[in-house]
Amino acid sequence: MNTPPTPPLSATDRSTIRRGRKRAVTERDALWSVLDAGLVCHLSTVVDGAPLVLPTGYGRAGDTMFVHGSTGALSLRTAAAGIEVCVAVTVLDGLVYARSVFHHSMNYRSAVVHGTAVAVTGADAKAEALRVITEHLTPGSWDHARPPNGRELAKTAVLSIDLAEAAVKIRAGGPGDDPDDVAADTAWAGHVPLALTRGTPVPAADLPGTWSVPGHVATGQSGSGPVTGSRR
Amino acid sequence: MNTPPTPPLSATDRSTIRRGRKRAVTERDALWSVLDAGLVCHLSTVVDGAPLVLPTGYGRAGDTMFVHGSTGALSLRTAAAGIEVCVAVTVLDGLVYARSVFHHSMNYRSAVVHGTAVAVTGADAKAEALRVITEHLTPGSWDHARPPNGRELAKTAVLSIDLAEAAVKIRAGGPGDDPDDVAADTAWAGHVPLALTRGTPVPAADLPGTWSVPGHVATGQSGSGPVTGSRR
């Protein structure tokens, strides 16, 4: 079967980067990479004419982003009808110290997606979307933990957002100082990398002491050690 | 001089937490603490009726939040006229692994501020706002690096947002599993702390080798070592 050619990310007026064009990356691969690297997205909607932005977990499958939340949460209840959203995923990679305050900056990977959020309905589709979100945030948990039952699926709202319109911006490396400031040499210049790091797993207070930490929890990656967990 | 009593954070309809009320913290101290712990905010506005959210740096001074950006950036150019914004600051503290997929969660500190963004004008006020933002992101840099000149101040847009209306949500600790799942004991449960950590400073390629890393860069805190930098 022939598959249709993959269309490029659209560059509509609002998703065209107006400044820092050299930091704009229009390829789909870059968008996927940013979305896969982040953990939390910021989902914005318009409610009664006013802006609202809330953080929430998400996951990606192909050109679809799934956003998760309780049916009671304001943003998701609003968006369930199929409304316009803007979603940002930002990965902070570093702080840039320049010779001038003006050229101080941050290193980051940023994706801003414009789209219509549509509620995922049907137990199978909803479960699959939840699997995508779960495996994005806590890889390995879908196979390790008890899957959602019908009651839990009914209580959970999942939205899907098409990734057709998006803008990706990436900044990396050191400062771009003015030549005069470089020549003056009166301040340190460079950057400090930042990374979100995992600490030591903390077992729940009511977890029997017979459990050891499963590989997917220890590493944050599925397929790391027994997926089904292990006991000593 | 008597100071007026500090009003509590407002609890308007839109900033009242509808779910997870036990996680809502209404005190001003909690709001300040979240804003001081974050580095990047997500600023949302309504543009031509559509939501727009963008990441940007910020700082806080008392009950005022300053948001920084070039005058060319879409969101800030729009907001300079004094428009309604919603700003989220989210600090991700951990991933919560439950016995059920349904009770998987994240530990976080979240602040969502509703307000009107007003452009900061006047060289002195703008410089002070930039000092607040700079010292929030890169403490010590304001005294170490060259301060902004008139041309740079003119090219920089700074918005101020009053912190009167805000909602703070905090989740910490392990999972809240169902008793049946605890009794079944078929999956690991607990949480994995997450923290944004600073790596080793990377000097700019054109920085003379005579520089050592100033204390404020090495530690991320002002007053750490010579504020004016040091050379070997």
Interface residues (C-beta under 8 A of the other chain):
Chain A: R14 R18 R19 L39 V40 H42 L43 S44 T45 V46 V47 G49 A50 P51 L52 V53 L54 P55 G57 S70 G72 A73 L74 E84 V85 C86 V87 A88 T90 L92 G94 L95 Y97 A98 R99 S100 V101 F102 H104 M106 Y108 S110 V112 H114 L130 T134 L137 T138 S141 W142 H144 A145 R146 P147 P148 N149 E152 T156 G174 P175 D177 D181 V182 A184 D185 T186 A187 W188 A189 G190 H191 V192 P193 L194 A195 L196 T197 R198 G199 T200 P201 V202 P203 A204 A205 D206 L207 P208 W211 V213 P214 V217 G220 G229
Chain B: R14 R18 R19 L39 V40 H42 L43 S44 T45 V46 V47 G49 A50 P51 L52 V53 L54 P55 G57 S70 G72 A73 L74 E84 V85 C86 V87 A88 T90 L92 G94 L95 Y97 A98 R99 S100 V101 F102 H104 M106 Y108 S110 V112 H114 L130 T134 L137 T138 S141 W142 H144 A145 R146 P147 P148 N149 E152 T156 G174 P175 D177 D181 V182 A184 D185 T186 A187 W188 A189 G190 H191 V192 P193 L194 A195 L196 T197 R198 G199 T200 P201 V202 P203 A204 A205 D206 L207 P208 W211 V213 P214 V217 G220 G229
